[in-house]
Amino acid sequence: MNYHSLTGSNLTTFSVGVVNGVYGHPTTFPAPTITQLAIEALIDAFVTENAAYEGHTATKAEMEDKKAELMAGLDTEAAYVNTITTTDPTIIELAGFIATKGNGTKKNKPGQVTGITLDRGISRELISECPVTENAEGYGALLVANNPLPPNIVITDGGQILIEDDGMPGPSPGAVPLPGSINVILDLTKGRKKTFSNLQIGTTYYVYYWAMNSAGVSVLSDGVSRSVIE
């Protein structure tokens, strides 16, 4: 919360950094409680009044009023950032804030991902997305072909994905998979939206999600299925 001590151009620079951090990372911060236009308007009003004060065409009280309004907006952003990050400093710093020691509250693992969608994209493509899950900092996904999760794939509650040997040789390193040759896809990017390409027409695919944060990994979601058509 040391931004309360900032003044003049330093406060402006910090405020712009907050805007870039929050609204430039919609996956991490999907629903700010104050709009980007509103916070930018507060910044512009402060910049204008501060310049007038420094040019001796506005009083200090007038400048302080605009500063107080901007601080109130930044405090709203800070409260929202804390609800997303649960005091995780790496995520707090994405929004331009400097992490403090926090309140010592233990972080909880995210809950099970629900509400998953699986829709057809372009040819041989499926696109999946899940809603925001409480406490989640990232999401992984698993796509399997033809049947629900096969027995040779095990996901532990500790977040380890175990693929047991089924006796089938895999593709050579760096090889481009042939259409229809893909039976399992693991998506380890953190976003909620996943795109799966080069799939087999006429095959039904099942997608599963898990959510994760620094405290652990959620249980696996229920599967959602869709067939690939031309």
N, C-alpha and C positions, 0 to 999 in steps of 0.2 A: 504493500500500500504506500510505498515511498513516493509515488507520483503526486501525492498531495503537497509535497514540498516544492514541486516544479513550478517555474514561472516563465513567462514570455515565450521565446522561441523553443526552449527546452520542453515546455508543456505541449506546444504545437507538434513538435517532432514525435514525442511520445504518443500523443493522441492519434496521429496518422499511422504510427506503427500498430496501435491497437486495431484500427480499422482494417489495415492490411492483414493482420494476424487472424482476426475473427472472421471477417467476410471473405478472406482469401483462402480459407480452409473449411469449406462447407461440409466436408465429410466429418471433420472433427467437431465443428460447431454448427449443427444443422438448423437451429431455431433460436437465434438471439432474441432476447426480450425487448430490444430496442432496434429499430430499423437502421440500415446503413445511411439512408437519407437523413434520418433524424440526428444521428451522432455527427454526421458531416456538417449538418446545419449548425450544430452547437460549436463545432470547431471553427467554422467560418465566422460565426458571430464573435467568438473570442478573438480570433486573429484580427478582425476589423477593429474591434474596440481597443485591443491592446496597442495596435498601430496608432490609433487616434490618441490614446493616452500618452504614448511615447512622443507623439508629435504635438502634445499639449493642446489638443482640441477636444479632449474628453477627460473627465475627472477620474481619479483613482477608484472612487466608489462605483462609477459606471463600468469600469474595466473589471473590478472585482465581482460585480453582479454577473457578468458574462462568464467569468472564470468559475464562479460557483455553479452556474448552470451546466457548464462543461464537466465539472467534477462530479456532479450528480449523475450525468450520463455515463461517465467512466466508472462510477461506483456500480451502476446497473450492469455494465459490461463485466466488471470484476465478479459480481455475485453470480452471473450466469456462467462465466468461465469456471468458477469453483464448483458449480453443480455438475459440469461435464468432467472436470479433471479429478475431482476428489483429492485435491492437493498434490497430484502428480506433477512435479516441476517441469518435466519435458513437455507436457501438453500445455501447461500454464504459459510457458515461454513462447509457444506458437502464437499466442495472442498478444505478444508484446509486453506482457506483465513480467515482473520479477518475482519468482516464487519465494515466499517466506516459509517459516517453519510449519505453518498450518496449525490445526487444532489438535493434532495427534490422533484423529479418528482413524481407526483401522479400515482399510479399504476392503470392500466385499467383492467377491467374484461376480461377474455378470450372470444374469439369469439365462434361461434357455431362449434361443432366438425363435420367434414366432412370426406369422404373417408373411412368409416368404412368397414371392411371385416368381414364376418361370414362364417367360414368353418367347415366342419365335422372333428372331431377328432376320437378317438376310439369309440367303441360302446356306444351309448346313450350320446354322447358328442358333443358339439359345441365349437369352439374356435373363439373368436372375437379379433380384434385389430384395433386401429385407428392411424392415423399419428399424429405427434406432432402438437399441436394447439398453436398459438401465445399467450403468457402470461400465459399459463396453468401451474399449479404446480401439478396437479393431475386430475384423471379422474374417474368418476363413471359410472356405466352401469346398465341398467334395461332390463331384458329378460322377455317377456310375451309369453304365449302359445296361439296358435290357431287363434288369431285375433290381429290386431293392438291394441295399448294401450287401455285397457278397461276403461269405464267411471268411475269406482270406484277408479281409481288411478289418482291422480292429482299431478303434479310437478309445484311448484310455481317459479316465476322468482327470488325469494329470496333464492332458493335452498332447500326448504323444500319439502319432499316427503310425501304426504298425501294419505293414503290408507283408503278409506271410508268403513264403515261396510256394507258388502253385505249379512249378515245373515248366512254366512257359518262358522262353527266352524273350528279353525285351529288345527294343530297337537299339541300334548302335549309337554311341554318343554323337550328338549333333544332327542326327538324322531327322528329316521332316516326316512326320507321321502321315501315312496314307489315309484318305477318307475312309471312315468305317473301321480303322484299325485301333481307334482309341476306345478303351473300355473304362478307364479311370482318369479323371483330371482332378488334381489338387490345386486350388487357388489360394495362395498364401499372401496375396496383397491384402491390405487392411480395410479397403473400402467396402461399402455395403452393396455396391453394384458389381456383378461379375458377368463377363461375356465369355461364352464357350464356343469355339469355332471348329471348323473342319470335322463336323459330326456326320454320322451316317443317316441318310434319308431312310425313313421307315422305322427307325429305332426309337424306342422310348427311353428317356434318360431320367434319372432321379437325382435331385440336388439336396444336399444337407449342409447346414451352416453350424458354426460354433462361434461364440463371442469370447473375447479375451481381454484381459488387462494385466497389470503387474501383479495382481493377487492370484491370478489363475485363469482357468479356461472353463467355460460353461459346458454343460452336458450337450450332446449332439441334438440338433433339432429333429423334428419329424421330417420325413422326406416329402418332397413335392415333385411330381412327375409331369412330363410333356413329351409328345412324340415330335420328331423332326420330319417336316414335309417339304417338298420342293417349293 
